[in-house]
Amino acid sequence: PTTFSPNSILKHVTIHIVLGDQALALASETSFWNCLVTMRPKTRKSELPSQTTVRTHIMNDYADYLDRL
């Protein structure tokens, strides 16, 4: 486990969605957000990644991967 940061949450939610073959909509599900907040009760809604943020992160990581090929 690492120290909490919005970027860390974004990274790990993205990994969960991609490697678990989950729908992007999972990132915006209230029940999923509740799980994240349960692990760190001080978390604010603004610190949780949205579906759009996760999609952009995936696309940027993929573009970076292609650039490295």
mmJSON file of the N, C-alpha and C atoms, coordinates in Angstrom:
{"data_MODEL":{"atom_site":{
"group_PDB":["ATOM","ATOM","ATOM","ATOM","ATOM","ATOM","ATOM","ATOM","ATOM","ATOM","ATOM","ATOM","ATOM","ATOM","ATOM","ATOM","ATOM","ATOM","ATOM","ATOM","ATOM","ATOM","ATOM","ATOM","ATOM","ATOM","ATOM","ATOM","ATOM","ATOM","ATOM","ATOM","ATOM","ATOM","ATOM","ATOM","ATOM","ATOM","ATOM","ATOM","ATOM","ATOM","ATOM","ATOM","ATOM","ATOM","ATOM","ATOM","ATOM","ATOM","ATOM","ATOM","ATOM","ATOM","ATOM","ATOM","ATOM","ATOM","ATOM","ATOM","ATOM","ATOM","ATOM","ATOM","ATOM","ATOM","ATOM","ATOM","ATOM","ATOM","ATOM","ATOM","ATOM","ATOM","ATOM","ATOM","ATOM","ATOM","ATOM","ATOM","ATOM","ATOM","ATOM","ATOM","ATOM","ATOM","ATOM","ATOM","ATOM","ATOM","ATOM","ATOM","ATOM","ATOM","ATOM","ATOM","ATOM","ATOM","ATOM","ATOM","ATOM","ATOM","ATOM","ATOM","ATOM","ATOM","ATOM","ATOM","ATOM","ATOM","ATOM","ATOM","ATOM","ATOM","ATOM","ATOM","ATOM","ATOM","ATOM","ATOM","ATOM","ATOM","ATOM","ATOM","ATOM","ATOM","ATOM","ATOM","ATOM","ATOM","ATOM","ATOM","ATOM","ATOM","ATOM","ATOM","ATOM","ATOM","ATOM","ATOM","ATOM","ATOM","ATOM","ATOM","ATOM","ATOM","ATOM","ATOM","ATOM","ATOM","ATOM","ATOM","ATOM","ATOM","ATOM","ATOM","ATOM","ATOM","ATOM","ATOM","ATOM","ATOM","ATOM","ATOM","ATOM","ATOM","ATOM","ATOM","ATOM","ATOM","ATOM","ATOM","ATOM","ATOM","ATOM","ATOM","ATOM","ATOM","ATOM","ATOM","ATOM","ATOM","ATOM","ATOM","ATOM","ATOM","ATOM","ATOM","ATOM","ATOM","ATOM","ATOM","ATOM","ATOM","ATOM","ATOM","ATOM","ATOM","ATOM","ATOM","ATOM","ATOM","ATOM","ATOM","ATOM","ATOM","ATOM"],
"id":[1,2,3,4,5,6,7,8,9,10,11,12,13,14,15,16,17,18,19,20,21,22,23,24,25,26,27,28,29,30,31,32,33,34,35,36,37,38,39,40,41,42,43,44,45,46,47,48,49,50,51,52,53,54,55,56,57,58,59,60,61,62,63,64,65,66,67,68,69,70,71,72,73,74,75,76,77,78,79,80,81,82,83,84,85,86,87,88,89,90,91,92,93,94,95,96,97,98,99,100,101,102,103,104,105,106,107,108,109,110,111,112,113,114,115,116,117,118,119,120,121,122,123,124,125,126,127,128,129,130,131,132,133,134,135,136,137,138,139,140,141,142,143,144,145,146,147,148,149,150,151,152,153,154,155,156,157,158,159,160,161,162,163,164,165,166,167,168,169,170,171,172,173,174,175,176,177,178,179,180,181,182,183,184,185,186,187,188,189,190,191,192,193,194,195,196,197,198,199,200,201,202,203,204,205,206,207],
"type_symbol":["N","C","C","N","C","C","N","C","C","N","C","C","N","C","C","N","C","C","N","C","C","N","C","C","N","C","C","N","C","C","N","C","C","N","C","C","N","C","C","N","C","C","N","C","C","N","C","C","N","C","C","N","C","C","N","C","C","N","C","C","N","C","C","N","C","C","N","C","C","N","C","C","N","C","C","N","C","C","N","C","C","N","C","C","N","C","C","N","C","C","N","C","C","N","C","C","N","C","C","N","C","C","N","C","C","N","C","C","N","C","C","N","C","C","N","C","C","N","C","C","N","C","C","N","C","C","N","C","C","N","C","C","N","C","C","N","C","C","N","C","C","N","C","C","N","C","C","N","C","C","N","C","C","N","C","C","N","C","C","N","C","C","N","C","C","N","C","C","N","C","C","N","C","C","N","C","C","N","C","C","N","C","C","N","C","C","N","C","C","N","C","C","N","C","C","N","C","C","N","C","C","N","C","C","N","C","C"],
"label_atom_id":["N","CA","C","N","CA","C","N","CA","C","N","CA","C","N","CA","C","N","CA","C","N","CA","C","N","CA","C","N","CA","C","N","CA","C","N","CA","C","N","CA","C","N","CA","C","N","CA","C","N","CA","C","N","CA","C","N","CA","C","N","CA","C","N","CA","C","N","CA","C","N","CA","C","N","CA","C","N","CA","C","N","CA","C","N","CA","C","N","CA","C","N","CA","C","N","CA","C","N","CA","C","N","CA","C","N","CA","C","N","CA","C","N","CA","C","N","CA","C","N","CA","C","N","CA","C","N","CA","C","N","CA","C","N","CA","C","N","CA","C","N","CA","C","N","CA","C","N","CA","C","N","CA","C","N","CA","C","N","CA","C","N","CA","C","N","CA","C","N","CA","C","N","CA","C","N","CA","C","N","CA","C","N","CA","C","N","CA","C","N","CA","C","N","CA","C","N","CA","C","N","CA","C","N","CA","C","N","CA","C","N","CA","C","N","CA","C","N","CA","C","N","CA","C","N","CA","C","N","CA","C","N","CA","C","N","CA","C","N","CA","C"],
"label_alt_id":[null,null,null,null,null,null,null,null,null,null,null,null,null,null,null,null,null,null,null,null,null,null,null,null,null,null,null,null,null,null,null,null,null,null,null,null,null,null,null,null,null,null,null,null,null,null,null,null,null,null,null,null,null,null,null,null,null,null,null,null,null,null,null,null,null,null,null,null,null,null,null,null,null,null,null,null,null,null,null,null,null,null,null,null,null,null,null,null,null,null,null,null,null,null,null,null,null,null,null,null,null,null,null,null,null,null,null,null,null,null,null,null,null,null,null,null,null,null,null,null,null,null,null,null,null,null,null,null,null,null,null,null,null,null,null,null,null,null,null,null,null,null,null,null,null,null,null,null,null,null,null,null,null,null,null,null,null,null,null,null,null,null,null,null,null,null,null,null,null,null,null,null,null,null,null,null,null,null,null,null,null,null,null,null,null,null,null,null,null,null,null,null,null,null,null,null,null,null,null,null,null,null,null,null,null,null,null],
"label_comp_id":["PRO","PRO","PRO","THR","THR","THR","THR","THR","THR","PHE","PHE","PHE","SER","SER","SER","PRO","PRO","PRO","ASN","ASN","ASN","SER","SER","SER","ILE","ILE","ILE","LEU","LEU","LEU","LYS","LYS","LYS","HIS","HIS","HIS","VAL","VAL","VAL","THR","THR","THR","ILE","ILE","ILE","HIS","HIS","HIS","ILE","ILE","ILE","VAL","VAL","VAL","LEU","LEU","LEU","GLY","GLY","GLY","ASP","ASP","ASP","GLN","GLN","GLN","ALA","ALA","ALA","LEU","LEU","LEU","ALA","ALA","ALA","LEU","LEU","LEU","ALA","ALA","ALA","SER","SER","SER","GLU","GLU","GLU","THR","THR","THR","SER","SER","SER","PHE","PHE","PHE","TRP","TRP","TRP","ASN","ASN","ASN","CYS","CYS","CYS","LEU","LEU","LEU","VAL","VAL","VAL","THR","THR","THR","MET","MET","MET","ARG","ARG","ARG","PRO","PRO","PRO","LYS","LYS","LYS","THR","THR","THR","ARG","ARG","ARG","LYS","LYS","LYS","SER","SER","SER","GLU","GLU","GLU","LEU","LEU","LEU","PRO","PRO","PRO","SER","SER","SER","GLN","GLN","GLN","THR","THR","THR","THR","THR","THR","VAL","VAL","VAL","ARG","ARG","ARG","THR","THR","THR","HIS","HIS","HIS","ILE","ILE","ILE","MET","MET","MET","ASN","ASN","ASN","ASP","ASP","ASP","TYR","TYR","TYR","ALA","ALA","ALA","ASP","ASP","ASP","TYR","TYR","TYR","LEU","LEU","LEU","ASP","ASP","ASP","ARG","ARG","ARG","LEU","LEU","LEU"],
"label_asym_id":["A","A","A","A","A","A","A","A","A","A","A","A","A","A","A","A","A","A","A","A","A","A","A","A","A","A","A","A","A","A","A","A","A","A","A","A","A","A","A","A","A","A","A","A","A","A","A","A","A","A","A","A","A","A","A","A","A","A","A","A","A","A","A","A","A","A","A","A","A","A","A","A","A","A","A","A","A","A","A","A","A","A","A","A","A","A","A","A","A","A","A","A","A","A","A","A","A","A","A","A","A","A","A","A","A","A","A","A","A","A","A","A","A","A","A","A","A","A","A","A","A","A","A","A","A","A","A","A","A","A","A","A","A","A","A","A","A","A","A","A","A","A","A","A","A","A","A","A","A","A","A","A","A","A","A","A","A","A","A","A","A","A","A","A","A","A","A","A","A","A","A","A","A","A","A","A","A","A","A","A","A","A","A","A","A","A","A","A","A","A","A","A","A","A","A","A","A","A","A","A","A","A","A","A","A","A","A"],
"label_entity_id":["1","1","1","1","1","1","1","1","1","1","1","1","1","1","1","1","1","1","1","1","1","1","1","1","1","1","1","1","1","1","1","1","1","1","1","1","1","1","1","1","1","1","1","1","1","1","1","1","1","1","1","1","1","1","1","1","1","1","1","1","1","1","1","1","1","1","1","1","1","1","1","1","1","1","1","1","1","1","1","1","1","1","1","1","1","1","1","1","1","1","1","1","1","1","1","1","1","1","1","1","1","1","1","1","1","1","1","1","1","1","1","1","1","1","1","1","1","1","1","1","1","1","1","1","1","1","1","1","1","1","1","1","1","1","1","1","1","1","1","1","1","1","1","1","1","1","1","1","1","1","1","1","1","1","1","1","1","1","1","1","1","1","1","1","1","1","1","1","1","1","1","1","1","1","1","1","1","1","1","1","1","1","1","1","1","1","1","1","1","1","1","1","1","1","1","1","1","1","1","1","1","1","1","1","1","1","1"],
"label_seq_id":[1,1,1,2,2,2,3,3,3,4,4,4,5,5,5,6,6,6,7,7,7,8,8,8,9,9,9,10,10,10,11,11,11,12,12,12,13,13,13,14,14,14,15,15,15,16,16,16,17,17,17,18,18,18,19,19,19,20,20,20,21,21,21,22,22,22,23,23,23,24,24,24,25,25,25,26,26,26,27,27,27,28,28,28,29,29,29,30,30,30,31,31,31,32,32,32,33,33,33,34,34,34,35,35,35,36,36,36,37,37,37,38,38,38,39,39,39,40,40,40,41,41,41,42,42,42,43,43,43,44,44,44,45,45,45,46,46,46,47,47,47,48,48,48,49,49,49,50,50,50,51,51,51,52,52,52,53,53,53,54,54,54,55,55,55,56,56,56,57,57,57,58,58,58,59,59,59,60,60,60,61,61,61,62,62,62,63,63,63,64,64,64,65,65,65,66,66,66,67,67,67,68,68,68,69,69,69],
"pdbx_PDB_ins_code":[null,null,null,null,null,null,null,null,null,null,null,null,null,null,null,null,null,null,null,null,null,null,null,null,null,null,null,null,null,null,null,null,null,null,null,null,null,null,null,null,null,null,null,null,null,null,null,null,null,null,null,null,null,null,null,null,null,null,null,null,null,null,null,null,null,null,null,null,null,null,null,null,null,null,null,null,null,null,null,null,null,null,null,null,null,null,null,null,null,null,null,null,null,null,null,null,null,null,null,null,null,null,null,null,null,null,null,null,null,null,null,null,null,null,null,null,null,null,null,null,null,null,null,null,null,null,null,null,null,null,null,null,null,null,null,null,null,null,null,null,null,null,null,null,null,null,null,null,null,null,null,null,null,null,null,null,null,null,null,null,null,null,null,null,null,null,null,null,null,null,null,null,null,null,null,null,null,null,null,null,null,null,null,null,null,null,null,null,null,null,null,null,null,null,null,null,null,null,null,null,null,null,null,null,null,null,null],
"Cartn_x":[0.828,0.0,0.861,0.345,1.056,0.26,0.877,0.203,-0.926,-2.023,-3.163,-2.83,-3.262,-3.255,-4.282,-4.892,-5.841,-5.198,-3.922,-3.241,-3.056,-2.775,-2.634,-3.966,-5.038,-6.366,-6.675,-6.414,-6.657,-5.868,-4.601,-3.755,-4.328,-4.698,-5.147,-6.571,-7.418,-8.755,-8.609,-7.719,-7.476,-6.962,-6.013,-5.487,-6.608,-7.429,-8.543,-9.493,-9.82,-10.761,-10.154,-8.909,-8.286,-7.975,-7.274,-6.873,-8.039,-9.048,-10.222,-11.288,-10.998,-11.946,-13.3,-13.246,-14.452,-14.93,-16.194,-16.744,-16.216,-15.985,-15.537,-16.536,-17.792,-18.84,-18.612,-17.845,-17.566,-16.97,-16.147,-15.486,-16.473,-17.664,-18.664,-19.795,-19.686,-20.732,-20.64,-21.758,-21.805,-21.339,-21.719,-21.315,-19.797,-19.168,-17.712,-17.049,-17.572,-17.049,-17.171,-18.291,-18.481,-17.404,-17.017,-15.932,-14.629,-14.337,-13.107,-13.139,-14.283,-14.41,-14.34,-14.848,-14.775,-13.32,-12.458,-11.039,-10.329,-10.875,-10.296,-11.442,-12.037,-13.228,-13.065,-11.85,-11.651,-11.703,-11.845,-11.854,-13.03,-12.734,-13.78,-14.152,-15.357,-15.835,-14.894,-14.36,-13.461,-12.152,-11.822,-10.593,-10.799,-12.043,-12.344,-12.389,-11.806,-11.783,-13.156,-13.469,-14.719,-14.457,-15.516,-15.404,-14.576,-14.816,-14.084,-12.602,-12.287,-10.891,-10.176,-10.846,-10.244,-10.042,-11.032,-10.914,-9.728,-9.603,-8.493,-7.155,-7.101,-5.868,-5.488,-6.46,-6.2,-5.68,-6.339,-5.926,-4.522,-4.21,-2.873,-1.803,-2.096,-1.139,-0.905,-1.968,-1.84,-1.008,-1.248,-0.463,1.01,1.29,2.672,3.297,2.528,3.012,3.381,2.503,2.774,4.007,4.21,5.394,6.682,6.608,7.801,8.128,7.201,7.448,8.458],
"Cartn_y":[-1.207,0.0,1.256,2.262,3.529,4.607,5.746,6.878,7.336,7.782,8.227,9.475,9.463,10.655,10.414,11.464,11.281,10.586,10.879,10.221,8.733,8.371,6.959,6.229,6.86,6.259,6.087,7.116,7.038,5.886,5.782,4.705,3.334,3.126,1.804,1.482,2.471,2.241,1.878,2.561,2.254,0.829,0.436,-0.934,-1.933,-1.672,-2.566,-2.712,-1.618,-1.654,-2.376,-2.063,-2.659,-4.139,-4.472,-5.866,-6.757,-6.176,-6.949,-6.985,-6.359,-6.301,-5.774,-4.709,-4.085,-2.98,-2.65,-1.542,-0.222,0.74,2.063,2.707,2.368,2.945,2.626,1.59,1.237,2.42,3.209,4.34,5.374,5.423,6.41,5.807,4.531,3.867,4.283,4.679,5.094,3.978,2.75,1.639,1.438,1.664,1.549,2.689,3.9,5.042,4.79,4.196,3.893,2.939,1.97,1.053,1.821,2.749,3.533,4.431,5.04,5.932,5.141,3.919,3.072,2.812,2.688,2.446,3.7,4.871,6.136,7.125,7.138,7.956,9.452,9.977,11.409,11.771,10.781,11.027,11.906,12.894,13.769,13.305,13.619,13.225,13.731,14.916,15.497,14.716,13.872,13.077,11.737,11.393,10.12,10.307,9.371,9.525,9.262,10.043,9.841,8.896,8.471,7.615,8.318,9.592,10.363,10.452,10.674,10.762,9.434,8.336,7.011,6.74,7.057,6.841,7.633,8.884,9.722,9.147,8.669,8.07,6.822,5.989,4.78,5.169,6.123,6.542,7.142,7.951,8.55,7.5,6.557,5.48,4.631,4.365,3.574,4.332,5.623,6.434,6.436,6.558,6.499,5.148,4.085,2.732,2.613,3.1,3.024,3.839,4.964,5.785,5.068,4.198,3.471,2.266,1.859,0.688,0.99],
"Cartn_z":[0.0,0.0,0.0,-0.632,-0.697,0.031,0.215,0.83,-0.08,0.517,-0.268,-1.079,-2.321,-3.166,-4.266,-4.78,-5.879,-7.085,-7.359,-8.482,-8.233,-7.0,-6.653,-6.814,-6.362,-6.526,-8.007,-8.815,-10.258,-10.871,-10.512,-11.05,-10.713,-9.464,-9.043,-9.501,-9.604,-10.173,-11.646,-12.352,-13.762,-13.923,-13.101,-13.152,-12.891,-11.893,-11.565,-12.753,-13.398,-14.518,-15.717,-16.055,-17.24,-17.026,-15.954,-15.742,-15.35,-14.699,-14.314,-15.386,-16.542,-17.659,-17.185,-16.392,-15.851,-16.792,-16.701,-17.48,-16.932,-17.827,-17.387,-16.44,-16.588,-15.741,-14.267,-13.973,-12.579,-11.821,-12.499,-11.841,-11.32,-11.894,-11.469,-10.648,-10.318,-9.53,-8.064,-7.516,-6.115,-5.19,-5.48,-4.611,-4.631,-5.774,-5.872,-5.1,-5.252,-4.493,-2.998,-2.584,-1.161,-0.655,-1.477,-1.093,-0.889,-1.794,-1.673,-0.444,-0.191,0.966,2.266,2.27,3.456,3.841,2.844,3.117,3.618,3.291,3.774,3.96,5.117,5.366,5.099,5.146,4.903,3.418,2.555,1.117,0.717,-0.124,-0.662,-2.063,-2.465,-3.792,-4.885,-4.71,-5.715,-5.862,-4.896,-4.954,-5.652,-5.941,-6.588,-8.101,-8.853,-10.307,-10.929,-11.934,-12.671,-13.843,-14.473,-15.65,-16.732,-16.932,-17.939,-17.603,-16.348,-15.918,-16.135,-15.808,-15.999,-17.49,-18.311,-19.757,-20.318,-19.921,-20.383,-19.93,-18.697,-18.164,-18.966,-19.283,-20.081,-21.461,-22.099,-23.443,-23.432,-22.431,-22.339,-22.066,-21.176,-20.902,-22.143,-22.899,-24.123,-25.16,-25.307,-26.245,-25.841,-24.551,-24.064,-24.369,-24.195,-24.49,-25.968,-26.847,-28.287,-28.666,-28.011,-28.282,-27.899,-26.911,-26.454,-27.328,-28.191,-29.05,-30.134],
"occupancy":[1.0,1.0,1.0,1.0,1.0,1.0,1.0,1.0,1.0,1.0,1.0,1.0,1.0,1.0,1.0,1.0,1.0,1.0,1.0,1.0,1.0,1.0,1.0,1.0,1.0,1.0,1.0,1.0,1.0,1.0,1.0,1.0,1.0,1.0,1.0,1.0,1.0,1.0,1.0,1.0,1.0,1.0,1.0,1.0,1.0,1.0,1.0,1.0,1.0,1.0,1.0,1.0,1.0,1.0,1.0,1.0,1.0,1.0,1.0,1.0,1.0,1.0,1.0,1.0,1.0,1.0,1.0,1.0,1.0,1.0,1.0,1.0,1.0,1.0,1.0,1.0,1.0,1.0,1.0,1.0,1.0,1.0,1.0,1.0,1.0,1.0,1.0,1.0,1.0,1.0,1.0,1.0,1.0,1.0,1.0,1.0,1.0,1.0,1.0,1.0,1.0,1.0,1.0,1.0,1.0,1.0,1.0,1.0,1.0,1.0,1.0,1.0,1.0,1.0,1.0,1.0,1.0,1.0,1.0,1.0,1.0,1.0,1.0,1.0,1.0,1.0,1.0,1.0,1.0,1.0,1.0,1.0,1.0,1.0,1.0,1.0,1.0,1.0,1.0,1.0,1.0,1.0,1.0,1.0,1.0,1.0,1.0,1.0,1.0,1.0,1.0,1.0,1.0,1.0,1.0,1.0,1.0,1.0,1.0,1.0,1.0,1.0,1.0,1.0,1.0,1.0,1.0,1.0,1.0,1.0,1.0,1.0,1.0,1.0,1.0,1.0,1.0,1.0,1.0,1.0,1.0,1.0,1.0,1.0,1.0,1.0,1.0,1.0,1.0,1.0,1.0,1.0,1.0,1.0,1.0,1.0,1.0,1.0,1.0,1.0,1.0,1.0,1.0,1.0,1.0,1.0,1.0],
"B_iso_or_equiv":[0.0,0.0,0.0,0.0,0.0,0.0,0.0,0.0,0.0,0.0,0.0,0.0,0.0,0.0,0.0,0.0,0.0,0.0,0.0,0.0,0.0,0.0,0.0,0.0,0.0,0.0,0.0,0.0,0.0,0.0,0.0,0.0,0.0,0.0,0.0,0.0,0.0,0.0,0.0,0.0,0.0,0.0,0.0,0.0,0.0,0.0,0.0,0.0,0.0,0.0,0.0,0.0,0.0,0.0,0.0,0.0,0.0,0.0,0.0,0.0,0.0,0.0,0.0,0.0,0.0,0.0,0.0,0.0,0.0,0.0,0.0,0.0,0.0,0.0,0.0,0.0,0.0,0.0,0.0,0.0,0.0,0.0,0.0,0.0,0.0,0.0,0.0,0.0,0.0,0.0,0.0,0.0,0.0,0.0,0.0,0.0,0.0,0.0,0.0,0.0,0.0,0.0,0.0,0.0,0.0,0.0,0.0,0.0,0.0,0.0,0.0,0.0,0.0,0.0,0.0,0.0,0.0,0.0,0.0,0.0,0.0,0.0,0.0,0.0,0.0,0.0,0.0,0.0,0.0,0.0,0.0,0.0,0.0,0.0,0.0,0.0,0.0,0.0,0.0,0.0,0.0,0.0,0.0,0.0,0.0,0.0,0.0,0.0,0.0,0.0,0.0,0.0,0.0,0.0,0.0,0.0,0.0,0.0,0.0,0.0,0.0,0.0,0.0,0.0,0.0,0.0,0.0,0.0,0.0,0.0,0.0,0.0,0.0,0.0,0.0,0.0,0.0,0.0,0.0,0.0,0.0,0.0,0.0,0.0,0.0,0.0,0.0,0.0,0.0,0.0,0.0,0.0,0.0,0.0,0.0,0.0,0.0,0.0,0.0,0.0,0.0,0.0,0.0,0.0,0.0,0.0,0.0],
"pdbx_formal_charge":[null,null,null,null,null,null,null,null,null,null,null,null,null,null,null,null,null,null,null,null,null,null,null,null,null,null,null,null,null,null,null,null,null,null,null,null,null,null,null,null,null,null,null,null,null,null,null,null,null,null,null,null,null,null,null,null,null,null,null,null,null,null,null,null,null,null,null,null,null,null,null,null,null,null,null,null,null,null,null,null,null,null,null,null,null,null,null,null,null,null,null,null,null,null,null,null,null,null,null,null,null,null,null,null,null,null,null,null,null,null,null,null,null,null,null,null,null,null,null,null,null,null,null,null,null,null,null,null,null,null,null,null,null,null,null,null,null,null,null,null,null,null,null,null,null,null,null,null,null,null,null,null,null,null,null,null,null,null,null,null,null,null,null,null,null,null,null,null,null,null,null,null,null,null,null,null,null,null,null,null,null,null,null,null,null,null,null,null,null,null,null,null,null,null,null,null,null,null,null,null,null,null,null,null,null,null,null],
"auth_seq_id":[1,1,1,2,2,2,3,3,3,4,4,4,5,5,5,6,6,6,7,7,7,8,8,8,9,9,9,10,10,10,11,11,11,12,12,12,13,13,13,14,14,14,15,15,15,16,16,16,17,17,17,18,18,18,19,19,19,20,20,20,21,21,21,22,22,22,23,23,23,24,24,24,25,25,25,26,26,26,27,27,27,28,28,28,29,29,29,30,30,30,31,31,31,32,32,32,33,33,33,34,34,34,35,35,35,36,36,36,37,37,37,38,38,38,39,39,39,40,40,40,41,41,41,42,42,42,43,43,43,44,44,44,45,45,45,46,46,46,47,47,47,48,48,48,49,49,49,50,50,50,51,51,51,52,52,52,53,53,53,54,54,54,55,55,55,56,56,56,57,57,57,58,58,58,59,59,59,60,60,60,61,61,61,62,62,62,63,63,63,64,64,64,65,65,65,66,66,66,67,67,67,68,68,68,69,69,69],
"auth_comp_id":["PRO","PRO","PRO","THR","THR","THR","THR","THR","THR","PHE","PHE","PHE","SER","SER","SER","PRO","PRO","PRO","ASN","ASN","ASN","SER","SER","SER","ILE","ILE","ILE","LEU","LEU","LEU","LYS","LYS","LYS","HIS","HIS","HIS","VAL","VAL","VAL","THR","THR","THR","ILE","ILE","ILE","HIS","HIS","HIS","ILE","ILE","ILE","VAL","VAL","VAL","LEU","LEU","LEU","GLY","GLY","GLY","ASP","ASP","ASP","GLN","GLN","GLN","ALA","ALA","ALA","LEU","LEU","LEU","ALA","ALA","ALA","LEU","LEU","LEU","ALA","ALA","ALA","SER","SER","SER","GLU","GLU","GLU","THR","THR","THR","SER","SER","SER","PHE","PHE","PHE","TRP","TRP","TRP","ASN","ASN","ASN","CYS","CYS","CYS","LEU","LEU","LEU","VAL","VAL","VAL","THR","THR","THR","MET","MET","MET","ARG","ARG","ARG","PRO","PRO","PRO","LYS","LYS","LYS","THR","THR","THR","ARG","ARG","ARG","LYS","LYS","LYS","SER","SER","SER","GLU","GLU","GLU","LEU","LEU","LEU","PRO","PRO","PRO","SER","SER","SER","GLN","GLN","GLN","THR","THR","THR","THR","THR","THR","VAL","VAL","VAL","ARG","ARG","ARG","THR","THR","THR","HIS","HIS","HIS","ILE","ILE","ILE","MET","MET","MET","ASN","ASN","ASN","ASP","ASP","ASP","TYR","TYR","TYR","ALA","ALA","ALA","ASP","ASP","ASP","TYR","TYR","TYR","LEU","LEU","LEU","ASP","ASP","ASP","ARG","ARG","ARG","LEU","LEU","LEU"],
"auth_asym_id":["A","A","A","A","A","A","A","A","A","A","A","A","A","A","A","A","A","A","A","A","A","A","A","A","A","A","A","A","A","A","A","A","A","A","A","A","A","A","A","A","A","A","A","A","A","A","A","A","A","A","A","A","A","A","A","A","A","A","A","A","A","A","A","A","A","A","A","A","A","A","A","A","A","A","A","A","A","A","A","A","A","A","A","A","A","A","A","A","A","A","A","A","A","A","A","A","A","A","A","A","A","A","A","A","A","A","A","A","A","A","A","A","A","A","A","A","A","A","A","A","A","A","A","A","A","A","A","A","A","A","A","A","A","A","A","A","A","A","A","A","A","A","A","A","A","A","A","A","A","A","A","A","A","A","A","A","A","A","A","A","A","A","A","A","A","A","A","A","A","A","A","A","A","A","A","A","A","A","A","A","A","A","A","A","A","A","A","A","A","A","A","A","A","A","A","A","A","A","A","A","A","A","A","A","A","A","A"],
"auth_atom_id":["N","CA","C","N","CA","C","N","CA","C","N","CA","C","N","CA","C","N","CA","C","N","CA","C","N","CA","C","N","CA","C","N","CA","C","N","CA","C","N","CA","C","N","CA","C","N","CA","C","N","CA","C","N","CA","C","N","CA","C","N","CA","C","N","CA","C","N","CA","C","N","CA","C","N","CA","C","N","CA","C","N","CA","C","N","CA","C","N","CA","C","N","CA","C","N","CA","C","N","CA","C","N","CA","C","N","CA","C","N","CA","C","N","CA","C","N","CA","C","N","CA","C","N","CA","C","N","CA","C","N","CA","C","N","CA","C","N","CA","C","N","CA","C","N","CA","C","N","CA","C","N","CA","C","N","CA","C","N","CA","C","N","CA","C","N","CA","C","N","CA","C","N","CA","C","N","CA","C","N","CA","C","N","CA","C","N","CA","C","N","CA","C","N","CA","C","N","CA","C","N","CA","C","N","CA","C","N","CA","C","N","CA","C","N","CA","C","N","CA","C","N","CA","C","N","CA","C","N","CA","C","N","CA","C","N","CA","C","N","CA","C"],
"pdbx_PDB_model_num":[1,1,1,1,1,1,1,1,1,1,1,1,1,1,1,1,1,1,1,1,1,1,1,1,1,1,1,1,1,1,1,1,1,1,1,1,1,1,1,1,1,1,1,1,1,1,1,1,1,1,1,1,1,1,1,1,1,1,1,1,1,1,1,1,1,1,1,1,1,1,1,1,1,1,1,1,1,1,1,1,1,1,1,1,1,1,1,1,1,1,1,1,1,1,1,1,1,1,1,1,1,1,1,1,1,1,1,1,1,1,1,1,1,1,1,1,1,1,1,1,1,1,1,1,1,1,1,1,1,1,1,1,1,1,1,1,1,1,1,1,1,1,1,1,1,1,1,1,1,1,1,1,1,1,1,1,1,1,1,1,1,1,1,1,1,1,1,1,1,1,1,1,1,1,1,1,1,1,1,1,1,1,1,1,1,1,1,1,1,1,1,1,1,1,1,1,1,1,1,1,1,1,1,1,1,1,1]
}}}
